């Protein structure tokens, strides 16, 4: 096999990505070659560009996300492809979507700060579910009494919503211009079960379609103006602690208890 030929190398990379079934970084792709035949970064990028071009009229596309490159079904085919799975569409409460949006736009943010903005306490199951899905993580602890955990999004969050970095999040101005949609398209059939419904907030049923963060946020109520969006990219995840252990009450519309000393 002539790996110096861009088309040949592109076909091999396509085989790697199809077999992997997940995003692969340039470093990981490079490791799959023997030392003497290993293409350099420039060759890999040229081959990936060739592969991307060859996918233009295919049902799948080459997508670069936070974790690397992956092959995925195009958004327009998602409603039909979703029929391959018989699972009932997952249901997501408005409280969960609002919590995720606040973490994405104000990270790092504590559970108490989320509650201050929403005006109600955050259900512990919401935080647990978001962590189980690898959408959020603890990145540190606020230097205030009680040392509340600071939450931020993960590479898994970026990958799921087809984002390469936090800079690609839509601005709040763009979100407010979107028309509300009756259904928010999130992928069904994920490993973690989600059934976090609030007594005062009806859940929204999701059918598998495009994994687009704009669609998710379009269903949220208008949030306060002036939220910061110029966040640095994700930090190294080494040394991270476990889930937020704060003792706040569940999200049930009641008054928020004060922070523990």
N, C-alpha and C positions, 0 to 999 in steps of 0.2 A: 504493500500500500504506500503510495507516494504522498506523504504527509506535507510535502512542500507545496502541493497543489491545493489551492484555497477551497475549491469545490469538494475535493475528497475529504479534507479536514472538516469542512462544514457538515458533511454527511456523518462523519464519525462523532462529532459533537452532538448532532441530532440524535444519534443512537444512544449516547450517554444520557442525554436529558430525558429521552423517552423511557429508558430503563430505570432511571433514578426516580422519576415521578415527583421530584421536588426541585426547588431552586438550587443551583450549584454556582459557587463563586469561581472566578478565574483561577484562583489558587488551587481549588479542589479539582477543577478540570485539568490543570497542568500536572497535578500529582498522578493522574491516571496514565501518563506516558512514561516510558522508560527514559532514563537519563540521556541516552544518546539520540533519541528521536523526539525529545520534548520540544514543542514549538514555543517560541517566546510570546510575550504578552501581545505584541503587535500582530503576530500571526493569528493568535486566538481571536482577537477582536475583529480582524479582517474576516475570519471564517464565520464568526457570529453574525457579522453584518451581511455576509452572503446568505447565511441561513435565514436571517430575518427577511431578506428580499425574496427568497424562494417560498416563504410562507404567505406571501401577500394574497394569493388566491386560494389558500387552503382554509379548512375549517378551524385550524388552530394557529396560534401566533407565538412568536418568541417575545417574552416579556422580561424586562429587567426590573427586579424588585430589590428590597433591602438585602436579602440573603444571596442574591446573585441572579442567574438567568434560569428561566424555566419555559417549557412549552405548555400552553393552556388553550382550552377551547375558547373561541371568540365569544364575546358577550351576547351577540345576537342569537347564538345557538343554545344558550343556557336554558331557556324555558323548555326546549324539547329534550335536551340531554338530561335535564332533571327528572324526566319521566322514567329513567332507568332505575331510580330508587323509589321504593314504595313507602319510605318513612313519612310520617306526618310532618308537615312543615313546622320548624321550630317557632316558638312564640317568645317574643322579647318585650318586656314591659317598657313603657316610656321612661320609667325611672332608671333602668339599665342604660338605655340609649343616652339619656341626659348625663348620667355619670361618666360614661365612656367619652362623650364629647368634651366634658369639662376637663377630664384628665388629658385628653389629646391637645387641647388648646391652652391649658394653664399649667402643664407639667413643669417641674414637679409640684404636686399639690397634695395636701393632706385630706384625709376623710372629713375632718372638721371643716376645712375650707370649702369642700364640696357642699356640705350641709348648710353652711352659711349662705351660699349662693342659691341653693335649691329651696331653702326654707324648711326642710324636713330632714329627719335623720336618714342615713343610708342603710338599707337592709344589708346585713352581713353577707347574705347569700349572693348579693350582686357582686361585691368585691371578690368573693370566693370564685364565682363563676367566671368572671373576667380573667382571674389569675389562672384558673384551670384551662382556659382557652389560650393561654399565653398571649393575651392581648395587653395586659398590664403587669408591672412588677414593682417591688419596693426598691428604691434607689438610695435611700438614706433616711435619716430621722431629723426632724426639725429641732433646732436648738432652743426649745421652749419647754416650760414645765409639762411633764408627761411624755416628752420625746415622741410625738406622733409620727408615724411612718409617712414618708413622701412617696407618692405613686407617680409612675410615668408609663408610657406605652413601650412596647417591645418591637423587635424586628418581626416577630410573628404577627403583630398588629399591622405593620406596614405591608408585609407580604400578603396578608389576607385581603387587604383593600387595594392591592395593586399599586402601592406607593413605594418609591425608591428611597425617599427621605421625608422628614416632617415638612420640608419646604414645599412639598407638593400638596399639602392639605389645602383645600379651598379656603379662601378668605371668608370671614363672616359676612361681608357684603355680598359675596356671590351666593352664599347659602340663603340669605334673606330674600334674594331675587327668585329663588326656585319656587315653583308651585308645589304645594303639598300633594303628595301622592298617597293613594289609599293603601298601598302595600310597599314595604321596604324590602328590596331584594337582597337577602343574605343567603349564603349557601346553606343548604340543609344537609343533614346526615353527619354532622360533626360528632366527635367522640363524646364530648361533655354534654350532658342533658341540661337544657335550659327551660325552666318553668317558673321564672321569677316574676310573679304577678303581684302588683300592689293592690290593696283593697280599694284605694281611691284613684287608681290609674289603670285603665284597661290595657291589656296586652295587645300587641300588634302581630298579626300572623305574617310570616315571611315565606315567600316562595323562592326557590333557587333561580337566580338570574345573575346579572352582573354584580360583581363585588365592588361597589363604587361607594366611597365614603360620602360623596355628595348626596347619593340617594338615602343613605342612612340618616344624615343630618337634616335632610329636607323635611323629615317628619317631626323634628323637634320644634318646640315653641321658640320664639325669638328670644335669644339670650341677651344679657346686658352688653352694652356697647363697650368698645375699647379693650376687648380682650387681647392679650398679647399673643402674637403668632410667630414671632421671630426667635424660635427656640433653637438651641444648638442640637446637633444630631445626637443619636443615641449614645449613651455612655457604655463603657465596658461593663459587662454583667458579672464580673468576678466579685466575689465577696458579698453578694447580695443576701439579704435576710429573707425570711419567709413572709407569709401574708400578714396584712395589717391586723394587729391584735387589739385594736381599740375596743373599749367597752360600750360604745354608743348603742342606743336602742335601735330596733329595726325601723325601716322606712315605712311608716304607717300613718303619716300625716300629723303625728304628735309633735310636742315641743321637743327641742334638742337638748339633751342634758349637757351640763358644762363639762369641759375637759377635765380629765383626772389629773390631780397634782403629781 
